[in-house]
Amino acid sequence: MQASGDQKRNFRSRLIGYNRTMSTPAIILLVLATVVAMEGVAWASHKYIMHGFGWAWHRDHHEPHDKLLEKNDLFAIFGAAMSISMFVIGSPMIMGADVWEPGTWIGLGILFYGIIYTLVHDGLVHQRYFRWVPRRGYAKRLVQAHKLHHATIGKEGGVSFGFVFARDPAKLKAELKAQREAGVAVVREALAD
């Protein structure tokens, strides 16, 4: 005898203590929206925290070194804490009747963004995990945009504070030039022309 959808849901409800109320398309949309929103969170955090009061941790990321880890890696703890917090809020085992189901899916979106960030920023751009230099396409644009971010000396000025969405490198170069001419940023000699 085949179990009906209601019987399966009732079994799952008894097993884990709650019924999922969000539809699968809503869950997918929320996870994707969270990944996109996290790029905005990362951009603002990078510009105003890492290049602001968090510069003491972020500085070593902008300076040459041969260490496996950087102080800058400590910022990942905050992303993990955000994801874990949302998983907790969405967990019926922890929150009981106060569970907020979207928390699980927001936590998953933050986790996915963290994985994308690690692969793109640390892996592709900074070559910490693998060696591949893209010669064309969006991957090349990502690398160029982030290299232009690192073209400034110090925390002042700069361009391209996002990690996944990269603007046109020609526009970023023009913006850096304008910042240098206005005295806002000190630009490395290779890009000073």
C-alpha positions as CSV (number, residue, x, y, z in Angstrom):
1,M,0.0,0.0,0.0
2,Q,1.4,3.4,-1.0
3,A,1.5,6.2,1.6
4,S,-0.4,9.4,0.7
5,G,1.2,12.8,0.7
6,D,-0.6,13.7,4.0
7,Q,0.6,10.5,5.6
8,K,4.2,11.3,4.7
9,R,3.8,14.8,6.0
10,N,2.3,13.6,9.2
11,F,5.1,11.1,9.7
12,R,7.7,13.9,9.0
13,S,5.9,16.2,11.4
14,R,6.0,13.6,14.2
15,L,9.6,12.8,13.4
16,I,11.1,16.3,13.4
17,G,8.4,18.1,15.3
18,Y,6.9,20.5,12.7
19,N,5.4,20.8,9.3
20,R,7.1,22.7,6.5
21,T,4.9,25.5,5.5
22,M,6.9,27.1,2.6
23,S,6.5,25.7,-0.9
24,T,9.5,24.4,-2.7
25,P,9.6,27.4,-5.2
26,A,9.4,29.8,-2.3
27,I,12.3,28.1,-0.6
28,I,14.4,28.2,-3.7
29,L,13.5,31.9,-4.3
30,L,14.4,32.7,-0.7
31,V,17.8,30.9,-0.9
32,L,18.7,32.6,-4.1
33,A,17.5,36.0,-2.9
34,T,19.7,35.6,0.2
35,V,22.7,34.8,-1.9
36,V,22.2,38.0,-3.9
37,A,21.5,40.0,-0.8
38,M,24.7,38.7,0.8
39,E,26.7,40.3,-2.0
40,G,25.3,43.7,-0.8
41,V,26.1,42.8,2.8
42,A,29.6,41.8,1.8
43,W,30.1,45.0,-0.2
44,A,29.0,47.2,2.7
45,S,31.0,45.2,5.2
46,H,34.1,45.3,3.0
47,K,33.8,49.1,2.3
48,Y,32.7,50.4,5.7
49,I,34.0,47.8,8.2
50,M,37.1,46.1,6.6
51,H,38.3,49.4,5.2
52,G,37.1,51.3,8.3
53,F,37.4,50.2,11.9
54,G,38.2,46.6,10.9
55,W,41.3,47.6,9.0
56,A,43.6,46.1,11.7
57,W,42.3,42.6,10.6
58,H,42.0,43.4,6.9
59,R,45.4,45.1,6.3
60,D,47.4,41.9,6.0
61,H,45.1,40.9,3.1
62,H,46.3,43.9,1.2
63,E,50.0,43.3,1.9
64,P,52.3,40.7,0.4
65,H,53.0,37.7,2.7
66,D,53.7,34.0,2.5
67,K,51.5,32.9,5.4
68,L,48.8,30.3,5.0
69,L,46.3,32.3,7.0
70,E,45.6,36.0,7.4
71,K,44.0,38.0,10.2
72,N,41.5,38.9,7.5
73,D,40.2,35.3,7.6
74,L,38.7,36.1,11.0
75,F,35.9,37.9,9.2
76,A,34.6,34.5,8.0
77,I,33.6,33.8,11.6
78,F,31.0,36.6,11.3
79,G,29.5,35.1,8.1
80,A,29.4,31.7,9.8
81,A,27.7,33.1,12.9
82,M,25.1,34.8,10.7
83,S,24.4,31.5,8.9
84,I,24.3,29.4,12.1
85,S,22.1,31.9,13.8
86,M,19.5,31.7,11.0
87,F,19.7,27.9,11.1
88,V,19.0,28.0,14.8
89,I,16.0,30.3,14.3
90,G,14.7,27.9,11.7
91,S,15.2,24.8,13.7
92,P,12.2,23.3,15.4
93,M,14.5,21.1,17.5
94,I,16.0,24.2,19.1
95,M,13.2,26.8,18.8
96,G,10.2,24.5,19.3
97,A,7.0,26.4,18.8
98,D,8.9,29.7,18.2
99,V,10.5,28.3,15.0
100,W,10.7,30.6,12.0
101,E,11.0,28.4,9.0
102,P,12.5,31.0,6.6
103,G,15.5,31.1,9.0
104,T,16.6,27.7,7.7
105,W,16.6,28.8,4.1
106,I,18.2,32.2,4.8
107,G,20.9,30.3,6.7
108,L,21.4,28.1,3.7
109,G,21.6,31.1,1.4
110,I,24.3,32.7,3.6
111,L,26.2,29.3,3.6
112,F,26.0,29.1,-0.2
113,Y,27.3,32.7,-0.5
114,G,30.2,31.8,1.9
115,I,31.1,28.8,-0.4
116,I,30.9,31.0,-3.5
117,Y,33.0,33.7,-1.8
118,T,35.6,31.2,-0.8
119,L,35.9,29.7,-4.2
120,V,35.8,33.0,-6.1
121,H,37.7,35.3,-3.8
122,D,40.2,33.1,-2.1
123,G,40.4,30.4,-4.8
124,L,40.1,32.1,-8.1
125,V,41.3,35.7,-7.4
126,H,44.0,35.1,-4.7
127,Q,44.9,31.6,-5.9
128,R,44.9,30.2,-2.3
129,Y,43.4,26.8,-3.2
130,F,44.1,26.2,-6.9
131,R,46.1,27.8,-9.8
132,W,44.0,28.9,-12.7
133,V,44.2,32.3,-14.4
134,P,41.1,32.9,-16.6
135,R,41.9,34.4,-20.0
136,R,38.4,35.5,-20.9
137,G,34.8,35.9,-19.8
138,Y,33.3,36.8,-16.4
139,A,36.0,35.0,-14.4
140,K,38.7,37.2,-15.9
141,R,36.6,40.3,-15.2
142,L,36.2,39.2,-11.5
143,V,40.0,38.8,-11.2
144,Q,40.7,42.1,-12.9
145,A,38.1,44.0,-10.7
146,H,39.6,42.6,-7.5
147,K,43.2,43.3,-8.6
148,L,42.1,46.9,-9.1
149,H,40.7,46.9,-5.6
150,H,44.2,45.9,-4.4
151,A,45.7,48.7,-6.5
152,T,45.4,51.2,-3.7
153,I,47.9,51.5,-0.8
154,G,46.1,51.8,2.6
155,K,42.4,51.7,3.4
156,E,41.4,55.0,1.8
157,G,39.6,55.2,-1.5
158,G,39.4,52.1,-3.7
159,V,37.0,50.4,-6.0
160,S,35.2,47.1,-6.4
161,F,34.3,46.2,-2.8
162,G,32.0,43.4,-3.9
163,F,33.2,39.8,-4.4
164,V,30.9,38.2,-6.9
165,F,29.5,41.0,-9.1
166,A,32.3,42.8,-10.9
167,R,32.0,46.1,-12.7
168,D,33.8,46.9,-16.0
169,P,37.5,47.1,-15.3
170,A,37.9,50.1,-17.6
171,K,35.4,52.1,-15.5
172,L,37.1,51.0,-12.3
173,K,40.5,52.2,-13.7
174,A,39.0,55.6,-14.5
175,E,37.5,55.8,-11.0
176,L,40.8,55.0,-9.4
177,K,42.5,57.6,-11.6
178,A,39.9,60.2,-10.5
179,Q,40.5,59.2,-6.8
180,R,44.2,59.6,-7.2
181,E,43.9,63.0,-8.8
182,A,41.5,64.1,-6.1
183,G,44.0,62.9,-3.4
184,V,41.5,60.4,-2.1
185,A,43.5,57.3,-2.8
186,V,47.2,56.4,-3.1
187,V,47.5,54.1,-6.1
188,R,50.3,51.7,-6.7
189,E,52.8,52.8,-9.4
190,A,51.8,50.1,-11.9
191,L,48.4,51.8,-12.3
192,A,49.4,55.4,-11.7
193,D,49.6,56.1,-15.4
